[in-house]
Amino acid sequence: MPDLGPHAGFILAAYGLALAVLGALVAWVVTDHRVQRRRLAELEGRGVRRRSAARAAAGDGDVGPVASGAGKATP
């Protein structure tokens, strides 16, 4: 282990806290992803469909404001 000098405790605590925060964020994202997938499956089970799926099935091809020209600058 490298010599961190007299501030080794502070440095290691800072790294530990950073890792704990990153771990908590990853756990939060994974948990939220699972919840959202469950909600989506529940809605689809009740017959509610995604609007993007309806557009794709209709062959519209317009999937957002940029594709529709709303984001284009006018001369």
C-alpha positions as CSV (number, residue, x, y, z in Angstrom):
1,M,0.0,0.0,0.0
2,P,1.4,3.4,-0.9
3,D,2.3,5.8,1.9
4,L,-0.5,8.3,2.2
5,G,1.2,10.3,4.9
6,P,-0.5,11.8,7.9
7,H,-3.8,12.2,6.1
8,A,-4.3,8.5,5.2
9,G,-7.4,8.2,7.3
10,F,-9.1,11.1,5.6
11,I,-8.1,9.9,2.1
12,L,-9.3,6.3,2.8
13,A,-12.5,7.6,4.3
14,A,-13.1,9.8,1.2
15,Y,-12.6,6.8,-1.1
16,G,-14.8,4.7,1.1
17,L,-17.6,7.3,1.0
18,A,-17.3,7.7,-2.7
19,L,-17.6,3.9,-3.2
20,A,-20.6,3.7,-0.9
21,V,-22.4,6.5,-2.8
22,L,-21.7,4.9,-6.1
23,G,-22.9,1.5,-4.8
24,A,-26.1,3.1,-3.5
25,L,-26.7,4.8,-6.9
26,V,-26.3,1.5,-8.7
27,A,-28.6,-0.3,-6.3
28,W,-31.2,2.5,-6.7
29,V,-31.1,2.3,-10.5
30,V,-31.3,-1.5,-10.6
31,T,-34.2,-1.4,-8.2
32,D,-36.1,1.3,-10.1
33,H,-35.5,-0.6,-13.3
34,R,-37.2,-3.7,-11.9
35,V,-40.1,-1.6,-10.5
36,Q,-40.6,0.1,-13.9
37,R,-40.5,-3.3,-15.8
38,R,-43.1,-4.7,-13.3
39,R,-45.4,-1.6,-13.8
40,L,-45.0,-1.9,-17.6
41,A,-45.9,-5.6,-17.5
42,E,-48.9,-4.8,-15.3
43,L,-50.1,-2.1,-17.7
44,E,-49.6,-4.3,-20.8
45,G,-51.5,-7.1,-18.9
46,R,-54.5,-4.8,-18.6
47,G,-54.4,-4.0,-22.3
48,V,-52.6,-0.7,-22.2
49,R,-50.1,-0.4,-25.0
50,R,-47.2,1.9,-25.6
51,R,-47.7,4.7,-28.1
52,S,-44.3,4.0,-29.7
53,A,-45.4,0.4,-30.4
54,A,-48.6,1.6,-32.1
55,R,-46.6,4.0,-34.3
56,A,-44.2,1.3,-35.3
57,A,-47.0,-1.1,-36.1
58,A,-48.7,1.6,-38.2
59,G,-45.5,2.2,-40.1
60,D,-45.5,5.9,-39.3
61,G,-41.8,6.1,-38.8
62,D,-42.2,9.3,-36.8
63,V,-40.9,8.5,-33.4
64,G,-40.3,11.9,-31.9
65,P,-40.1,15.7,-32.4
66,V,-36.8,15.6,-34.3
67,A,-38.1,13.1,-36.8
68,S,-41.2,15.1,-37.4
69,G,-39.2,18.3,-38.2
70,A,-40.1,20.1,-35.0
71,G,-36.5,20.5,-34.0
72,K,-35.3,21.9,-37.4
73,A,-34.3,25.5,-37.6
74,T,-36.1,27.6,-40.2
75,P,-34.0,29.8,-42.6
